[in-house]
């Protein structure tokens, strides 16, 4: 049995016995998860991430090559098998190769999004497309609640704002300044994720949020500065046109 599973069972037993409260158990869990797998270094993490992406790409290329030869039922079953296969493979490898198991389960959740939109394409469903992102986000949240996996939590933290942004872009597309408000929301969210770091031992989820916020904040700030400049320029042009009409 993996060390993390043993720790989880002990924490659950101590919490049920009243020795620890849920807050203390959570702090112990975060501290131990930050110290987990000390032998895993960046080359190993990079190799696992790159290998998982290549496996996912190979499966997608194989499916794309035979997509036209399949019936709608076969396509739907293939999509379900692809999603379930990654999760089952990740669960089987998790006790022995935890990083690879986590990566495969994350690929399964990513494949869920593709499966949702492919199901719409298979059955020719004309639907509000942000609803597909909402279903994807719900799947990621349910995976996180069941698996208690920091990668699933990170995907949930990405997909929920993506659904909000997509809903806003569709519903407010006819309003002036919609893009500027959307980029402002995403910039503030990136800053919030960047500030997730705490003093002391951080969980993998907090570290992932810091990386997401750090990678996104500078491009978003650049786009926001450009949109702000265009907004004030347009305001000046409108003001000058109004003054000319009055004269």
Secondary structure, DSSP 8 states (H G I E B T S, - for coil): --HHHHHHHHHHHHHHTTSS-HHHHHHHHHHHHHTS-TT--HHHHHHHHHHHHHHHHHHHHHHHHTGGGS-HHHHHHHHHHHHHHHHHHHHHHHTT-HHHHHHHHHHHHHHHHHHHHHHHHHTT----THHHHHHHHHHHHHHHHHH--HHHHHHHHHHHHHHHHHHHHHHTTTSTTHHHHHHHHHHHHHHHHHTT--SS---HHHHHHHHHHHHHHHHHHHHHHHHHHHHHHHHHHHHHHHHHHH-
